[in-house]
Amino acid sequence: MTIDLDLDELERELTDFAPQDKKGGRSAREERIMAGFEEIQRFVETHGRVPQHGEDRDIFERLYAVRLDRLRGLEDCRSLLAPLDRQGLLNSEATSPAAPVETMDDDELLAELEGVEGASDITELRHVRTAADKRAAEEIANRTPCKDFDTFKPVFAQVRKDLESGLRQTRPFQTMAEIKKGEFFIVGGQIAYIAEVGEEFTTQYERRDSRLRVIYDNGTESDVLLRSLQRALHRDDAGRRITDPAAGPLFADENVEGDLASGTIYVLRSRSDHPVVAAHRDVLHKIGVTNTDVERRIANAKLDPTFLMAEVDVVATYELYNINRSKLENVIHRVFDPARLDVQIKDRFGNPVTPREWFLVPLFVIDDAVSRIKDGTITHYRYDPKAAALVRTS
């Protein structure tokens, strides 16, 4: 069954519970009231509680809560339904406080139901579009050129790099509390940055809200309400939150009960007699990540151009827990990219190969990088070959 619920239909739904004259027998209105009450009873049987008000509730639960308030407030409805009220719903006051339905105008009533649009397992709800929803859509669409976009352009570039390397990830948007200054989101196919959050105020419906300055990666910006952005993110099937790279450790070198081992970072030193390798042997290291035993991984090193066609020595290992190995490897390689070895060797078939995982980096710097990956600060550093150290980026 499909329910198209617009303003007129919602008004008709509630009009059914307004006092009307009986014309003998059981009127169509009484039949509808009884059927509506039975829906509420089925909800209570299924969920073990009366329907509640609140924007975090399902659209049907909120409609049932409004309906139940109306039924409790009309004496003729109470008289009609009393014989059917096996659950004592008409005498209960268990629903959360809300404005009396009798005193609500159309906008207030729809505000009680705003921000929810979707489908249940037995019905599909369409076209729930309030005046507030329309204003929200207009605010999101009303973007202007960002005059100081050059200030934000490098920030967006870094976020894209972090997403590619795995330092940042995208997560489904969930709550209003996630919308804070400095956070990134994907909405309408664009990366959005919360540059400013204005002073909090209370709306006419006693809801908290704030005015935001949002910068988009296409060089535009908008001056929107926090709740407008919240609704836009909820309605966008592709709407996402972009995680903070410093939200916590990427891995630990000691496992906690319940952790799942994910692999090992390994640092190798080559025994190759290649002139470049021999000249820099003490600072030339291969940094990789594996989910197998390291000794097994290097067993055929002398036949593998990845290992410079020579035996290798393991100089350090770091065990990983609950981490995406390939993404972490990308992070490490990005940090040390300025010191990547650029040398070409031939594989066993005589074909030229350029290995990509060897870096001219002292071991103590690798240790420093691992520590910064663990505490989540690695995104603020890059390797400076001249200083032979990690340096903080601006």
PyMOL commands that set and color helices and strands:
alter all, ss='L'
color gray80, all
select helices_A, chain A and resi 7-15+28-47+59-73+75-84+89-91+101-103+106-112+131-141+149-165+176-178+226-235+275-279+294-297+301-303+305-307+325-335+337-339+363-375+378-380
alter helices_A, ss='H'
color red, helices_A
select strands_A, chain A and resi 2-4+124-126+144-145+170-172+184-187+190-197+201-202+208-209+211-216+220-225+240-242+261-270+284-290+312-321+345-346+352-353+358-360+381-384+389-392
alter strands_A, ss='S'
color yellow, strands_A
deselect
rebuild
show_as cartoon
